[in-house]
Amino acid sequence: MIKQQSFLSLKVPWQHRFCHGGTLRKSSKGRGSRPLSTKDPIHLVLKINKSSVRGGLRNRYAFKLMTALISRYSLKFFIKIEQVSIQNDHVHLLIRGTRRSKLQSFLRVVPGQFAQNMTDTPESRNEGKKEKIWKYRPFTRIMKGFKPYQIVRDYIQLNELEANGRPYSKTRLRGLSEEQLIELWTL
């Protein structure tokens, strides 16, 4: 009885029941199985170590490689990519999958192929260091309902515009007015 009750602490809190990976993995909150859904969209975030990729993900080689890997493996694993935003140190994806096994394969193969291609460059062979490319495991969150989906969609769009030169504002996520939302999607 006591042993069974000790496993109760491994249950995921209700706030994180649709989330997995990222910084949650370091605490006991994110140690359960990854929740994936074939009906709802999934927000996926991949975060790199800034020191491991020279110039970040926005440099020409890394950007081209990441977009090629995402498009190639989304076709292979039947993943629908709704939105992509490649930042200097992380990638946001809004995806939908048809099967759990295909989603798991996509989450495994894309970061793995990126890390493999980045560490097999002539510069990394000469340096001789074996630093991890990815800072955390892929973060996923299932978007249940239209409101969270709309918030994440606007957030990814705003991140993409900021990566392309829009000025950053600390209050950018406090709620956008109707004019700002229209401006966000017309640029």
C-alpha positions in Angstrom: 0.0 0.0 0.0 2.7 2.5 0.9 4.7 1.5 -2.2 1.7 2.1 -4.4 1.1 5.6 -2.9 4.7 6.6 -3.6 4.0 6.3 -7.3 1.2 8.9 -7.0 3.7 11.7 -6.9 4.7 10.9 -10.5 1.3 12.0 -11.8 1.5 15.1 -13.9 -0.2 18.2 -12.4 -3.3 19.4 -14.3 -1.5 22.5 -15.7 1.0 20.4 -17.5 -1.2 17.5 -18.6 -0.9 18.5 -22.3 2.8 19.6 -22.1 6.0 17.6 -22.2 9.7 18.3 -22.6 11.7 21.5 -22.4 12.4 22.7 -18.9 9.5 20.5 -17.6 11.7 17.5 -18.1 14.2 18.7 -15.4 11.5 18.5 -12.7 9.2 15.7 -11.9 6.3 17.4 -13.7 7.5 16.4 -17.2 8.7 12.8 -16.6 5.5 11.0 -17.7 4.8 9.9 -21.2 4.6 12.5 -24.0 0.9 13.4 -24.6 0.3 13.5 -28.3 -3.0 14.0 -30.2 -4.0 13.2 -33.7 -7.1 15.4 -33.5 -5.7 18.6 -32.0 -2.8 20.8 -33.2 0.5 20.6 -31.4 2.9 23.4 -30.5 6.5 22.2 -30.9 9.5 24.1 -29.7 13.1 23.0 -30.3 15.8 25.0 -28.4 19.5 24.9 -29.3 22.6 25.8 -27.3 23.7 29.2 -28.6 27.4 28.3 -28.3 27.1 25.0 -30.3 25.7 26.5 -33.5 27.9 29.4 -34.8 25.6 32.2 -35.9 22.5 30.5 -34.6 19.7 29.0 -36.6 19.3 32.2 -38.7 22.6 31.8 -40.4 22.4 30.7 -44.0 23.5 27.0 -43.6 21.5 26.2 -40.5 18.3 28.0 -41.7 18.4 26.2 -45.0 19.1 22.8 -43.3 16.3 23.2 -40.8 13.7 24.2 -43.4 14.8 21.3 -45.6 14.6 18.8 -42.8 11.2 20.0 -41.6 9.7 19.8 -45.1 11.3 16.5 -46.0 10.3 14.7 -42.8 6.9 16.2 -42.6 6.1 14.6 -46.0 7.7 11.3 -45.0 5.8 11.1 -41.7 2.5 12.6 -42.9 2.8 15.7 -40.6 0.9 18.8 -41.6 2.9 21.9 -40.8 0.6 24.8 -40.1 3.2 27.3 -39.1 7.0 27.6 -38.8 9.1 30.2 -37.1 12.9 29.7 -37.0 14.5 32.1 -34.5 18.1 32.5 -33.7 18.1 30.0 -30.8 14.8 28.1 -31.2 12.2 26.9 -33.6 8.4 27.1 -33.2 6.2 24.7 -35.2 2.5 24.3 -35.2 1.8 20.8 -36.4 -0.9 18.1 -36.9 -0.2 14.4 -37.2 -2.2 11.4 -38.4 -0.8 8.8 -36.1 1.0 8.8 -32.8 3.9 6.7 -34.1 4.4 9.2 -37.0 4.5 12.1 -34.6 7.0 10.4 -32.4 9.2 9.6 -35.4 9.1 13.2 -36.5 10.0 14.5 -33.1 13.0 12.0 -33.0 14.3 12.4 -36.6 14.2 16.1 -37.2 16.3 17.2 -34.2 18.6 14.1 -34.7 19.2 14.8 -38.3 19.9 18.5 -37.6 22.4 17.7 -34.9 24.1 15.1 -37.0 24.4 17.4 -40.0 25.7 20.3 -37.8 28.4 18.1 -36.1 29.6 16.6 -39.4 30.7 19.9 -40.8 34.5 20.4 -41.5 34.6 23.2 -38.9 33.3 21.0 -36.1 35.7 18.2 -37.1 38.7 20.5 -36.8 37.6 21.9 -33.4 37.2 18.4 -31.9 34.6 19.4 -29.3 31.5 17.4 -28.8 29.0 19.9 -27.4 25.3 19.1 -27.4 23.3 20.9 -30.1 20.0 20.8 -28.3 19.6 22.5 -24.9 16.4 20.6 -24.0 14.3 17.8 -25.3 11.6 19.0 -27.7 8.8 20.8 -25.9 5.3 19.9 -27.1 1.9 21.2 -26.0 -1.4 20.0 -27.3 -3.8 22.9 -28.2 -7.2 22.0 -26.8 -9.8 24.4 -28.0 -9.8 27.3 -30.4 -8.6 30.1 -28.1 -5.3 28.5 -27.1 -4.8 27.6 -30.8 -5.4 31.2 -31.8 -3.0 32.5 -29.1 -0.2 30.2 -30.2 -0.8 30.9 -33.9 -0.5 34.7 -33.2 2.6 34.1 -31.0 4.4 32.2 -33.7 3.5 34.8 -36.3 4.8 37.6 -34.0 8.0 35.6 -33.4 8.6 35.3 -37.1 8.0 39.0 -37.7 10.5 39.8 -34.9 13.1 37.5 -36.4 12.6 39.4 -39.7 13.2 42.8 -38.1 10.1 43.9 -36.2 11.1 45.7 -33.0 10.8 43.6 -29.8 8.4 44.9 -27.1 8.2 43.5 -23.5 4.5 44.1 -23.5 3.9 42.3 -26.8 2.1 39.3 -25.2 -0.2 41.3 -22.9 -2.9 41.3 -25.5 -2.9 42.7 -28.9 -5.6 45.1 -30.1 -7.6 44.4 -33.2 -5.5 46.8 -35.3 -2.3 45.1 -34.1 -3.7 41.7 -35.0 -4.7 42.8 -38.4 -1.2 44.3 -38.8 0.4 41.1 -37.6 -1.2 39.0 -40.3 -1.0 41.6 -43.2 2.7 42.0 -43.3 
